[in-house]
């Protein structure tokens, strides 16, 4: 006992020392980061817009609201990549609101309670109340103002999370769209086509040029013969700094991936399992139980389906065999499958019916029991001879059929919800009954069926082709071996030795990215890239169906892009410039049209005879978009001599102006059309006003500290 107590005492002392060292390390780390408080490094906000903080708690609340709304729409809560996308959308929405509302507040633009009431009590398409069936007039289908007034009164009584939910889903979106419409209206009203500009452009359109030219396309010189160096790129970037500003820090990585997908052995194992079951599957007399007992990856559908509804790529082969025969195994959608044709019968492919819909949890009924009682009561009355059409007009809540006495007309197999579909295609015409679906209780009167065709009951026994533990463990072990390499050079040698390839990331990775090229849900890898040093090798990351080991290639700071980053954005332009120099040198200092044509075996061509080359033109027929050629076409000095070499968009040009002529005066209709088009174009240019506001804003994104 003394020995045990001694160990306990020593163990307690060791634990105390470890805790003390950990606390000291934590405090020192905090001090190194410049914090005066132990907890000062834990930020309570996710960013700032013009100095105004975006609090973490408020941001998370907005994200949760977005999650709830998506869950309502899809029936599933977002996760993984979907959640990152929602965070991105919420972030963009929050900063847009802060930038926009700060601007509109200066202008005195607001969204008043009177405006809110006016929208919510109107049939305006933007009014969310108009989408609520319980607030619609039962006869007109439009908004019932009295019901809307009551709903608005109920909203005003809400508190806490319920009120926040109403603001998030109704009031805030209406506020944003309404004030944005006012702001856009002001911007659009400020755009006009002044008289002096009309006159100037009218004069410019009166004249057109006729030119002779020779063009040597850039494609005449192979790209492989043109070398673009880092010095070329740096020089180009320095001359075009505005085009190569790096607004955010970035990272570039390369990675090796190790697949966790099923191996050939895994596939053969699934195939062998089905081969062993094939004989007993064919001999068994209860396909439903056999499929369930053998844990099929495909559920048994105890119904007759048309061939095109079987959902099998081998339907023709399956149905070509006698009933009771098993076809397969074959591969379909990641499964090995055995298919047994159970039986065949004739079944209509369209039906005609009418119905009365009694919804559940609607204002017309307080719950499921009340809805069922009403449906049973109406059904009983119909069986005793009551007018079906009259009852449908009075009680049905299906707006598409109630005014037609509940008549749905003809509909194809599978177009209705399953329960409704089953009744209409398995019962005989004249049948009536009450059926419950996701929409409530339906009193159905089956009026007819037509176009009988063969329908089939098929049992599918499936085995999903999945990766075994052996396959996954091998991929994990291989990834672990790769991650043990000390730096990028060693990882490259490892890849070469094992016949693997390093995949470079396409484009720069930003600090808040959650995907890297084809790697989705790669947030953990992005975080590593921003914590690592150049040349570091990562631990294995499990991303999708693969393990990934990465190395950090480059760290790109905020500011002017370096040569490696900018190269892809300017390489084409630099290559064009170098090709222009080569062509110019070959053409000589003062080429004629004839000598230029002879040098590259081209023809002297003519453009503009169709009066298409005006000063305001954007395209030259037969040449394309060449703004420099359009400008040069109105240079009078080129009427007396051939132009120097012109570096164009698609090639190098040498040209001469044959003449500048005047067109006939515009008709009043043409003038009006031009003025109208130009005015519209000017107004359309105001549509990018938010991007202008955003560029002026000081936005600090600190989400990466939390997510």
C-alpha positions as CSV (number, residue, x, y, z in Angstrom):
1,X,0.0,0.0,0.0
2,X,2.9,2.4,0.8
3,X,4.4,1.8,-2.7
4,X,1.1,2.5,-4.4
5,X,0.6,5.7,-2.3
6,X,4.2,6.8,-3.1
7,X,3.5,6.4,-6.9
8,X,0.3,8.4,-6.5
9,X,2.1,11.2,-4.6
10,X,4.8,11.3,-7.3
11,X,2.3,11.2,-10.1
12,X,0.4,14.1,-8.6
13,X,3.6,16.1,-8.3
14,X,4.4,15.4,-12.0
15,X,0.9,16.4,-13.1
16,X,1.2,19.7,-11.2
17,X,4.6,20.4,-12.8
18,X,3.2,19.6,-16.3
19,X,0.2,21.9,-15.8
20,X,2.4,24.7,-14.5
21,X,4.7,24.4,-17.5
22,X,1.8,24.4,-19.9
23,X,0.4,27.6,-18.3
24,X,3.8,29.3,-18.4
25,X,4.1,28.3,-22.1
26,X,0.6,29.6,-22.9
27,X,1.3,32.9,-21.2
28,X,4.7,33.3,-22.9
29,X,3.1,32.5,-26.2
30,X,0.5,35.2,-25.6
31,X,3.1,37.7,-24.6
32,X,5.1,36.9,-27.7
33,X,2.0,37.8,-29.7
34,X,1.8,41.1,-28.0
35,X,-1.1,40.3,-25.7
36,X,-1.4,41.8,-22.2
37,X,-4.1,39.4,-21.2
38,X,-4.0,35.6,-21.2
39,X,-7.2,35.4,-23.2
40,X,-6.5,38.5,-25.4
41,X,-5.5,36.3,-28.4
42,X,-9.0,34.9,-28.6
43,X,-10.8,37.3,-30.9
44,X,-14.5,38.0,-30.4
45,X,-15.0,39.2,-34.0
46,X,-14.6,37.8,-37.5
47,X,-13.7,40.9,-39.2
48,X,-14.1,44.7,-39.6
49,X,-15.7,47.0,-42.2
50,X,-14.4,50.5,-42.1
51,X,-13.4,50.0,-38.5
52,X,-16.8,48.5,-37.4
53,X,-16.4,45.0,-35.9
54,X,-18.5,42.1,-37.1
55,X,-19.0,40.1,-33.9
56,X,-18.4,36.4,-33.9
57,X,-21.6,35.7,-32.0
58,X,-23.7,37.7,-34.3
59,X,-22.1,36.2,-37.4
60,X,-22.6,32.6,-36.1
61,X,-26.3,33.5,-35.4
62,X,-26.7,34.6,-39.0
63,X,-25.0,31.4,-40.3
64,X,-27.3,29.3,-38.1
65,X,-30.3,31.1,-39.5
66,X,-29.1,30.4,-43.1
67,X,-28.6,26.7,-42.1
68,X,-32.1,26.5,-40.7
69,X,-33.5,28.0,-43.9
70,X,-31.6,25.6,-46.1
71,X,-32.7,22.7,-43.9
72,X,-36.3,23.8,-44.4
73,X,-35.9,23.9,-48.2
74,X,-33.9,20.6,-48.6
75,X,-34.9,18.5,-45.5
76,X,-31.2,18.2,-44.6
77,X,-28.9,20.3,-42.5
78,X,-25.8,21.6,-44.5
79,X,-22.4,20.1,-43.7
80,X,-18.9,20.1,-45.0
81,X,-18.5,22.1,-48.2
82,X,-22.1,23.3,-48.0
83,X,-21.5,24.8,-44.6
84,X,-18.4,26.6,-45.8
85,X,-20.4,28.0,-48.7
86,X,-23.1,29.2,-46.4
87,X,-20.4,31.0,-44.3
88,X,-19.1,32.6,-47.4
89,X,-22.5,33.7,-48.5
90,X,-23.3,35.1,-45.0
91,X,-20.0,36.9,-44.9
92,X,-20.5,38.6,-48.3
93,X,-24.1,39.5,-47.2
94,X,-23.0,41.0,-43.9
95,X,-20.2,43.2,-45.4
96,X,-22.5,44.2,-48.3
97,X,-25.1,45.4,-45.8
98,X,-22.6,47.3,-43.7
99,X,-21.1,49.0,-46.8
100,X,-24.4,49.7,-48.4
101,X,-26.3,50.9,-45.3
102,X,-23.5,53.2,-44.3
103,X,-23.7,54.9,-47.7
104,X,-27.5,55.1,-47.8
105,X,-27.6,56.5,-44.3
106,X,-25.6,59.5,-45.6
107,X,-28.2,60.1,-48.2
108,X,-31.1,59.7,-45.8
109,X,-32.5,56.6,-47.4
110,X,-34.5,54.4,-45.0
111,X,-37.1,51.7,-44.8
112,X,-40.0,52.8,-42.6
113,X,-42.6,50.8,-40.8
114,X,-45.3,52.3,-43.1
115,X,-43.4,50.9,-46.1
116,X,-43.2,47.5,-44.5
117,X,-46.9,47.5,-43.7
118,X,-47.7,48.6,-47.3
119,X,-45.7,45.8,-48.8
120,X,-47.0,43.1,-46.5
121,X,-50.6,44.1,-47.1
122,X,-50.2,44.3,-50.9
123,X,-50.1,41.8,-53.8
124,X,-46.7,43.0,-54.7
125,X,-44.5,40.0,-56.0
126,X,-41.9,40.9,-53.4
127,X,-44.4,40.3,-50.5
128,X,-43.6,36.9,-48.9
129,X,-47.2,36.8,-47.5
130,X,-48.5,36.2,-51.0
131,X,-46.7,32.8,-50.9
132,X,-48.5,31.7,-47.8
133,X,-51.5,29.6,-48.7
134,X,-53.2,30.2,-45.4
135,X,-53.2,34.0,-46.1
136,X,-54.8,33.7,-49.6
137,X,-58.4,34.4,-50.4
138,X,-60.0,31.0,-51.1
139,X,-61.8,32.4,-54.2
140,X,-59.4,34.7,-55.9
141,X,-56.2,33.1,-54.7
142,X,-54.8,36.6,-53.9
143,X,-53.8,37.9,-50.6
144,X,-56.6,38.2,-48.0
145,X,-55.9,41.6,-46.5
146,X,-57.7,40.8,-43.2
147,X,-55.7,37.6,-42.7
148,X,-52.5,39.5,-43.6
149,X,-53.4,42.3,-41.1
150,X,-53.9,39.6,-38.4
151,X,-50.5,38.0,-39.3
152,X,-48.8,41.4,-39.1
153,X,-50.4,42.0,-35.7
154,X,-49.1,38.6,-34.5
155,X,-45.6,39.4,-35.7
156,X,-45.5,42.6,-33.6
157,X,-46.2,40.5,-30.5
158,X,-43.2,38.2,-31.1
159,X,-40.1,38.3,-29.0
160,X,-36.7,36.6,-28.7
161,X,-35.7,34.0,-31.3
162,X,-39.1,34.0,-33.0
163,X,-38.8,37.8,-33.7
164,X,-35.2,37.3,-34.9
165,X,-36.4,34.6,-37.3
166,X,-39.0,36.9,-38.8
167,X,-36.4,39.7,-39.2
168,X,-34.0,37.3,-40.9
169,X,-36.5,35.8,-43.3
170,X,-38.9,38.6,-44.0
171,X,-38.1,42.1,-42.7
172,X,-34.3,42.3,-43.4
173,X,-34.5,41.1,-47.0
174,X,-37.4,43.5,-47.7
175,X,-35.4,46.4,-46.1
176,X,-32.4,45.6,-48.3
177,X,-34.3,45.2,-51.6
178,X,-36.4,48.3,-50.9
179,X,-33.5,50.6,-50.1
180,X,-31.4,49.1,-52.9
181,X,-34.2,50.0,-55.3
182,X,-34.3,53.6,-54.1
183,X,-30.5,53.9,-54.4
184,X,-30.5,52.3,-57.9
185,X,-33.2,54.7,-58.9
186,X,-31.1,57.7,-57.8
187,X,-28.0,56.3,-59.7
188,X,-30.0,55.6,-62.8
189,X,-31.6,59.1,-62.7
190,X,-28.1,60.6,-62.7
191,X,-27.1,58.8,-65.9
192,X,-28.0,60.8,-69.1
193,X,-26.9,61.3,-72.6
194,X,-25.9,65.0,-72.9
195,X,-26.5,67.0,-76.1
196,X,-22.9,67.8,-76.6
197,X,-22.1,64.0,-76.6
198,X,-24.9,63.3,-78.9
199,X,-23.6,65.8,-81.4
200,X,-20.0,64.6,-81.1
201,X,-20.9,61.0,-81.7
202,X,-23.3,61.9,-84.5
203,X,-20.5,63.7,-86.3
204,X,-18.1,60.8,-85.7
205,X,-20.7,58.4,-87.2
206,X,-21.1,60.5,-90.4
207,X,-17.6,59.6,-91.6
208,X,-16.3,56.1,-92.5
209,X,-12.8,55.0,-93.6
210,X,-11.7,52.7,-96.4
211,X,-8.3,51.0,-95.8
212,X,-5.8,48.7,-97.3
213,X,-3.9,46.5,-95.0
214,X,-1.7,43.5,-94.5
215,X,-1.9,41.4,-91.3
216,X,0.6,38.8,-90.0
217,X,-1.2,36.7,-87.4
218,X,0.7,36.0,-84.2
219,X,0.0,32.3,-84.8
220,X,2.5,32.4,-87.7
221,X,5.2,32.3,-85.0
222,X,5.1,29.2,-82.8
223,X,4.7,29.9,-79.0
224,X,7.4,27.4,-78.3
225,X,10.0,29.6,-80.0
226,X,9.3,32.5,-77.6
227,X,10.9,32.4,-74.2
228,X,9.3,34.5,-71.4
229,X,11.6,35.0,-68.5
230,X,10.9,36.2,-64.9
231,X,12.7,39.5,-65.8
232,X,10.2,40.0,-68.7
233,X,7.3,39.4,-66.3
234,X,8.6,41.7,-63.6
235,X,9.1,44.5,-66.2
236,X,5.6,44.0,-67.5
237,X,4.1,44.0,-64.0
238,X,6.0,47.2,-63.1
239,X,4.5,48.9,-66.1
240,X,1.0,47.7,-65.3
241,X,0.8,47.8,-61.5
242,X,-2.9,48.3,-61.3
243,X,-3.5,45.0,-63.1
244,X,-1.3,42.9,-60.8
245,X,-2.2,44.1,-57.3
246,X,-2.4,41.2,-54.8
247,X,-5.3,42.2,-52.6
248,X,-4.9,39.2,-50.2
249,X,-2.1,36.9,-49.2
250,X,-1.9,33.7,-51.0
251,X,-0.3,30.3,-51.0
252,X,0.7,27.8,-53.7
253,X,1.1,24.1,-52.9
254,X,1.7,20.8,-54.6
255,X,0.3,17.6,-53.4
256,X,0.4,13.8,-53.8
257,X,-2.9,12.0,-53.4
258,X,-3.4,8.4,-52.3
259,X,-6.7,6.9,-53.3
260,X,-9.1,5.3,-50.8
261,X,-11.3,4.1,-53.6
262,X,-12.1,0.3,-53.9
263,X,-9.2,-1.7,-55.4
264,X,-9.5,-4.4,-58.0
265,X,-9.5,-7.0,-55.2
266,X,-12.4,-5.2,-53.4
267,X,-14.4,-5.3,-56.7
268,X,-13.8,-9.0,-57.1
269,X,-14.8,-9.6,-53.6
270,X,-18.2,-8.0,-54.1
271,X,-18.6,-9.9,-57.4
272,X,-17.8,-13.2,-55.8
273,X,-20.4,-12.6,-53.0
274,X,-23.2,-12.2,-55.6
275,X,-22.0,-15.2,-57.7
276,X,-22.3,-17.4,-54.6
277,X,-25.9,-16.1,-54.0
278,X,-27.1,-16.3,-57.6
279,X,-28.4,-19.9,-57.6
280,X,-30.2,-19.6,-54.2
281,X,-31.7,-16.2,-55.3
282,X,-33.2,-17.9,-58.4
283,X,-34.5,-20.8,-56.4
284,X,-36.1,-18.7,-53.6
285,X,-39.8,-18.1,-53.9
286,X,-40.0,-14.9,-51.8
287,X,-37.8,-12.3,-53.4
288,X,-38.7,-9.6,-50.9
289,X,-37.5,-11.5,-47.9
290,X,-34.4,-12.8,-49.8
291,X,-33.3,-9.3,-50.7
292,X,-33.8,-8.1,-47.1
293,X,-32.1,-11.1,-45.5
294,X,-29.0,-10.7,-47.7
295,X,-28.6,-7.0,-46.9
296,X,-29.0,-5.7,-50.4
297,X,-27.7,-2.2,-51.1
298,X,-30.9,-1.7,-53.2
299,X,-34.3,-1.8,-51.5
300,X,-37.0,-4.1,-52.9
301,X,-39.9,-2.3,-54.6
302,X,-43.1,-4.3,-54.2
303,X,-44.8,-2.7,-57.2
304,X,-45.1,-3.0,-60.9
305,X,-43.3,-0.5,-63.0
306,X,-43.0,0.4,-66.7
307,X,-39.6,-0.5,-68.2
308,X,-38.5,3.1,-68.3
309,X,-39.1,3.4,-64.5
310,X,-37.0,0.4,-63.5
311,X,-33.9,2.6,-63.2
312,X,-31.6,-0.1,-64.6
313,X,-29.1,0.2,-67.5
314,X,-29.8,-3.5,-68.3
315,X,-33.6,-3.3,-68.4
316,X,-33.8,-4.8,-71.9
317,X,-31.7,-7.8,-70.9
318,X,-33.5,-8.4,-67.6
319,X,-36.9,-8.3,-69.2
320,X,-35.9,-10.5,-72.2
321,X,-35.8,-13.5,-69.8
322,X,-38.7,-15.7,-68.4
323,X,-40.2,-14.7,-65.0
324,X,-38.1,-16.2,-62.1
325,X,-34.8,-15.9,-64.0
326,X,-31.9,-14.1,-62.4
327,X,-29.7,-11.9,-64.6
328,X,-26.2,-10.8,-63.7
329,X,-24.1,-9.9,-61.9
330,X,-23.5,-6.6,-63.7
331,X,-22.1,-3.3,-62.6
332,X,-24.4,-0.3,-62.3
333,X,-23.8,3.0,-60.3
334,X,-21.0,1.6,-58.1
335,X,-22.8,-1.7,-57.3
336,X,-22.6,-5.3,-58.5
337,X,-26.2,-6.3,-59.1
338,X,-28.3,-9.5,-59.6
339,X,-31.8,-8.8,-61.1
340,X,-34.7,-11.2,-60.9
341,X,-37.8,-10.7,-62.9
342,X,-40.6,-11.6,-60.4
343,X,-43.7,-11.2,-62.6
344,X,-45.3,-9.1,-65.4
345,X,-48.8,-7.6,-65.8
346,X,-50.6,-5.1,-68.0
347,X,-50.9,-1.7,-66.4
348,X,-52.1,1.7,-67.6
349,X,-49.5,4.4,-68.2
350,X,-52.0,7.3,-67.7
351,X,-55.0,7.8,-65.5
352,X,-57.7,10.4,-65.0
353,X,-59.0,11.3,-61.5
354,X,-60.5,14.1,-59.4
355,X,-59.9,14.8,-55.8
356,X,-60.7,16.9,-52.7
357,X,-57.6,17.9,-50.7
358,X,-58.0,18.4,-46.9
359,X,-54.6,19.6,-45.6
360,X,-53.2,18.9,-42.1
361,X,-52.2,21.7,-39.7
362,X,-53.9,24.3,-41.9
363,X,-56.2,27.1,-40.6
364,X,-59.1,25.1,-42.0
365,X,-58.3,22.1,-39.7
366,X,-56.6,22.0,-36.4
367,X,-54.6,18.8,-36.8
368,X,-54.4,15.3,-38.3
369,X,-57.4,13.9,-36.5
370,X,-59.7,16.8,-37.5
371,X,-58.5,16.6,-41.1
372,X,-59.1,12.8,-41.2
373,X,-62.6,13.2,-39.7
374,X,-63.5,15.8,-42.3
375,X,-62.1,13.7,-45.1
376,X,-64.0,10.6,-43.9
377,X,-67.2,12.6,-43.5
378,X,-67.0,14.0,-47.1
379,X,-66.1,10.5,-48.4
380,X,-69.2,9.1,-46.7
381,X,-71.4,11.8,-48.1
382,X,-70.0,11.1,-51.6
383,X,-70.8,7.4,-51.3
384,X,-74.4,8.4,-50.5
385,X,-74.7,10.5,-53.6
386,X,-73.4,14.0,-52.6
387,X,-72.1,16.2,-55.5
388,X,-68.3,15.6,-55.7
389,X,-67.7,18.7,-57.7
390,X,-69.7,20.9,-55.3
391,X,-67.8,19.6,-52.3
392,X,-64.5,20.1,-54.0
393,X,-65.2,23.7,-54.7
394,X,-66.2,24.2,-51.0
395,X,-63.7,22.2,-49.2
396,X,-60.6,21.4,-51.3
397,X,-57.5,23.5,-50.8
398,X,-55.8,22.5,-54.1
399,X,-55.9,25.8,-56.1
400,X,-55.2,24.0,-59.4
401,X,-58.3,21.8,-59.3
402,X,-60.9,23.0,-56.8
403,X,-62.6,25.4,-59.3
404,X,-62.8,22.5,-61.8
405,X,-64.7,20.4,-59.3
406,X,-61.4,18.7,-58.3
407,X,-60.7,17.4,-61.8
408,X,-57.0,16.7,-62.3
409,X,-57.4,15.7,-65.9
410,X,-55.1,12.9,-67.3
411,X,-51.7,12.3,-65.8
412,X,-48.8,9.9,-66.4
413,X,-47.6,7.2,-64.2
414,X,-45.2,8.5,-61.5
415,X,-46.1,12.2,-61.8
416,X,-48.1,12.2,-58.5
417,X,-46.8,11.5,-55.0
418,X,-46.4,7.7,-54.4
419,X,-49.6,7.1,-52.3
420,X,-51.8,9.0,-54.8
421,X,-50.0,7.3,-57.7
422,X,-50.5,3.8,-56.3
423,X,-54.2,4.3,-55.8
424,X,-54.8,5.6,-59.3
425,X,-52.8,2.9,-61.1
426,X,-53.7,-0.2,-59.0
427,X,-57.4,0.3,-58.5
428,X,-60.1,-0.1,-61.1
429,X,-61.9,2.9,-62.7
430,X,-64.8,4.0,-60.6
431,X,-63.0,3.3,-57.3
432,X,-63.2,5.9,-54.6
433,X,-61.2,6.2,-51.4
434,X,-59.4,8.4,-48.9
435,X,-55.6,8.5,-49.2
436,X,-53.1,10.3,-47.0
437,X,-50.0,12.0,-48.6
438,X,-47.5,14.6,-47.5
439,X,-50.1,17.2,-48.5
440,X,-52.9,15.9,-46.4
441,X,-55.9,13.7,-47.0
442,X,-57.3,13.2,-50.5
443,X,-60.7,11.9,-51.3
444,X,-60.0,10.4,-54.7
445,X,-62.5,9.4,-57.5
446,X,-60.7,7.4,-60.1
447,X,-62.4,8.3,-63.4
448,X,-60.5,6.2,-65.9
449,X,-57.3,4.6,-67.1
450,X,-55.8,4.3,-70.6
451,X,-52.9,3.0,-72.7
452,X,-52.3,-0.3,-71.0
453,X,-48.7,-1.5,-71.3
454,X,-46.5,-4.2,-69.7
455,X,-45.3,-3.4,-66.2
456,X,-42.7,-5.4,-64.3
457,X,-41.9,-6.3,-60.7
458,X,-38.1,-6.8,-60.5
459,X,-36.1,-7.6,-57.4
460,X,-32.5,-6.2,-57.4
461,X,-29.9,-7.7,-55.1
462,X,-27.0,-5.3,-54.8
463,X,-23.5,-5.3,-53.3
464,X,-21.9,-1.8,-53.2
465,X,-18.3,-1.9,-54.3
466,X,-16.6,-0.4,-51.3
467,X,-13.0,-0.1,-50.2
468,X,-11.9,-2.7,-47.7
469,X,-10.0,-1.9,-44.6
470,X,-6.9,-3.4,-46.3
471,X,-7.2,-0.8,-49.1
472,X,-7.8,2.1,-46.8
473,X,-5.0,1.1,-44.5
474,X,-2.5,0.7,-47.4
475,X,-3.4,4.2,-48.6
476,X,-3.0,5.6,-45.1
477,X,0.4,3.9,-44.7
478,X,1.6,5.2,-48.0
479,X,0.5,8.7,-47.2
480,X,2.2,8.5,-43.8
481,X,5.5,7.4,-45.5
482,X,5.3,10.3,-47.9
483,X,4.6,12.8,-45.1
484,X,7.8,11.7,-43.3
485,X,9.9,13.3,-46.0
486,X,11.6,16.4,-44.6
487,X,11.1,19.0,-47.3
488,X,9.8,19.6,-50.9
489,X,13.0,18.3,-52.6
490,X,12.8,15.0,-50.6
491,X,9.1,14.7,-51.4
492,X,9.7,15.2,-55.1
493,X,12.3,12.4,-55.0
494,X,9.9,10.2,-53.1
495,X,7.2,10.8,-55.7
496,X,9.6,10.0,-58.6
497,X,10.9,6.9,-56.9
498,X,7.3,5.6,-56.4
499,X,6.0,6.7,-59.8
500,X,3.7,9.2,-58.2
501,X,2.9,12.8,-59.4
502,X,2.9,16.1,-57.5
503,X,-0.2,18.0,-58.5
504,X,0.2,21.8,-58.3
505,X,-2.7,23.9,-57.0
506,X,-4.4,25.9,-59.7
507,X,-4.3,29.6,-58.8
508,X,-3.5,31.0,-55.5
509,X,-5.1,29.7,-52.3
510,X,-6.7,32.4,-50.2
511,X,-6.8,32.3,-46.4
512,X,-10.5,31.6,-46.2
513,X,-10.8,29.1,-49.0
514,X,-12.3,25.7,-48.3
515,X,-11.5,24.0,-51.6
516,X,-8.3,23.6,-53.6
517,X,-9.0,22.7,-57.2
518,X,-10.6,19.3,-57.3
519,X,-10.1,18.9,-53.5
520,X,-13.4,19.8,-51.9
521,X,-13.9,20.2,-48.2
522,X,-10.2,20.9,-47.9
523,X,-10.3,23.6,-45.2
524,X,-7.9,21.8,-42.9
525,X,-5.3,21.7,-45.7
526,X,-5.8,25.5,-46.4
527,X,-5.2,26.2,-42.7
528,X,-2.0,24.2,-42.8
529,X,-0.8,26.1,-45.9
530,X,-1.1,29.4,-44.0
531,X,0.7,28.1,-40.9
532,X,3.5,26.3,-42.8
533,X,6.8,27.6,-44.0
534,X,8.0,27.3,-47.6
535,X,9.2,23.8,-48.4
536,X,7.4,22.2,-45.4
537,X,5.7,18.8,-46.0
538,X,2.2,18.3,-44.4
539,X,0.8,15.4,-42.4
540,X,-1.7,13.3,-44.4
541,X,-5.1,14.9,-44.7
542,X,-8.2,12.8,-45.4
543,X,-10.1,14.7,-48.1
544,X,-13.0,13.0,-49.9
545,X,-11.9,9.6,-51.1
546,X,-8.2,10.2,-50.8
547,X,-5.4,10.9,-48.4
548,X,-3.4,14.0,-49.4
549,X,0.2,15.0,-48.5
550,X,1.2,18.5,-49.6
551,X,4.2,20.7,-49.7
552,X,4.2,24.5,-49.6
553,X,5.7,25.9,-52.8
554,X,5.2,29.6,-52.5
555,X,4.1,32.3,-50.0
556,X,2.7,35.3,-51.9
557,X,2.4,38.4,-49.7
558,X,-0.2,41.1,-50.2
559,X,0.9,43.8,-52.6
560,X,2.4,43.7,-56.1
561,X,2.5,40.1,-57.5
562,X,5.8,38.4,-58.0
563,X,6.9,36.9,-61.3
564,X,5.7,33.4,-60.5
565,X,2.3,34.6,-59.6
566,X,1.8,37.1,-62.4
567,X,3.2,35.0,-65.2
568,X,0.0,33.3,-66.1
569,X,-1.8,36.6,-66.3
570,X,0.7,38.4,-68.6
571,X,2.6,35.7,-70.5
572,X,0.3,35.9,-73.5
573,X,0.8,39.7,-73.8
574,X,4.6,39.5,-73.4
575,X,4.7,36.8,-76.0
576,X,2.7,39.0,-78.4
577,X,5.1,41.9,-77.7
578,X,8.1,39.7,-78.6
579,X,6.4,38.3,-81.7
580,X,5.7,41.9,-82.8
581,X,9.4,42.7,-82.4
582,X,10.4,39.7,-84.5
583,X,7.9,40.6,-87.2
584,X,8.9,44.3,-87.2
585,X,12.5,43.4,-87.6
586,X,11.8,41.2,-90.6
587,X,9.5,43.9,-92.2
588,X,12.1,46.6,-91.8
589,X,11.8,50.2,-90.7
590,X,9.7,51.5,-93.6
591,X,7.7,48.7,-95.1
592,X,5.3,49.1,-97.9
593,X,2.1,47.1,-98.1
594,X,3.6,45.0,-100.9
595,X,6.9,44.3,-99.1
596,X,5.1,43.4,-95.9
597,X,2.8,41.0,-97.9
598,X,5.8,39.4,-99.6
599,X,7.8,39.0,-96.4
600,X,5.2,36.6,-94.9
601,X,3.5,35.5,-98.1
602,X,0.3,37.4,-97.4
603,X,-2.2,39.3,-99.5
604,X,-3.0,43.1,-99.4
605,X,-6.6,43.3,-98.4
606,X,-9.2,46.1,-98.3
607,X,-11.8,46.8,-95.6
608,X,-14.4,49.5,-95.0
609,X,-16.1,49.6,-98.4
610,X,-19.3,48.7,-96.6
611,X,-19.0,51.9,-94.4
612,X,-18.5,49.8,-91.3
613,X,-15.3,51.5,-90.1
614,X,-16.6,54.5,-88.2
615,X,-14.8,56.1,-85.3
616,X,-17.3,54.6,-82.8
617,X,-17.2,51.1,-84.3
618,X,-16.1,48.1,-82.2
619,X,-15.7,45.5,-84.9
620,X,-14.3,45.7,-88.5
621,X,-15.9,43.3,-90.8
622,X,-13.4,40.7,-92.0
623,X,-10.9,41.7,-89.3
624,X,-12.6,41.6,-85.9
625,X,-12.1,43.6,-82.7
626,X,-9.0,45.8,-83.5
627,X,-9.4,49.1,-81.7
628,X,-5.9,50.3,-82.7
629,X,-6.8,49.8,-86.4
630,X,-10.0,51.7,-86.1
631,X,-8.2,54.6,-84.5
632,X,-5.4,54.5,-87.1
633,X,-8.1,54.5,-89.9
634,X,-8.9,58.1,-89.1
635,X,-5.2,59.3,-88.9
636,X,-5.0,61.6,-91.9
637,X,-1.2,61.2,-92.2
638,X,-1.7,57.6,-93.2
639,X,-3.5,58.7,-96.3
640,X,-0.2,59.8,-97.8
641,X,2.0,57.0,-96.4
642,X,1.9,53.5,-95.0
643,X,1.6,53.3,-91.2
644,X,4.3,51.9,-89.1
645,X,3.9,48.4,-87.7
646,X,0.8,48.3,-85.4
647,X,0.6,45.7,-82.6
648,X,-3.0,44.5,-82.8
649,X,-5.1,42.1,-80.9
650,X,-4.8,39.1,-83.2
651,X,-1.7,40.0,-85.2
652,X,0.7,42.7,-86.5
653,X,-0.8,45.1,-89.1
654,X,0.6,47.5,-91.7
655,X,-2.1,49.7,-93.2
656,X,-2.9,52.7,-95.4
657,X,-6.0,54.9,-95.4
658,X,-7.5,54.9,-98.9
659,X,-10.0,57.6,-98.1
660,X,-12.5,59.0,-95.5
661,X,-16.0,59.5,-96.8
662,X,-19.3,60.8,-95.5
663,X,-22.4,58.7,-95.1
664,X,-25.9,59.9,-95.7
665,X,-27.5,61.7,-92.8
666,X,-29.2,59.6,-90.2
667,X,-33.0,59.3,-90.4
668,X,-34.9,60.7,-87.4
669,X,-35.9,57.1,-86.6
670,X,-32.2,55.9,-86.7
671,X,-31.1,58.9,-84.6
672,X,-33.8,58.2,-82.0
673,X,-32.8,54.5,-81.9
674,X,-29.1,55.5,-81.4
675,X,-29.9,58.0,-78.6
676,X,-32.1,55.4,-76.9
677,X,-29.5,52.7,-77.2
678,X,-26.7,55.0,-75.9
679,X,-28.9,56.1,-73.0
680,X,-29.6,52.6,-72.0
681,X,-25.9,51.7,-72.2
682,X,-25.0,54.6,-70.0
683,X,-27.6,53.5,-67.4
684,X,-26.4,49.9,-67.5
685,X,-22.9,51.1,-66.7
686,X,-24.2,52.3,-63.3
687,X,-25.1,48.7,-62.4
688,X,-21.7,48.1,-60.9
689,X,-22.1,50.8,-58.2
690,X,-21.7,48.3,-55.4
691,X,-18.4,47.1,-56.6
692,X,-17.2,50.7,-56.5
693,X,-18.4,51.1,-52.9
694,X,-16.7,47.8,-52.0
695,X,-13.3,48.9,-53.4
696,X,-13.4,52.1,-51.4
697,X,-14.2,50.2,-48.1
698,X,-11.6,49.0,-45.7
699,X,-12.5,45.3,-45.2
700,X,-10.5,43.1,-42.8
701,X,-11.4,39.5,-43.0
702,X,-10.4,37.5,-39.9
703,X,-12.6,34.5,-40.3
704,X,-9.7,32.2,-40.6
705,X,-9.0,32.6,-36.9
706,X,-12.2,30.9,-36.1
707,X,-13.1,28.5,-38.9
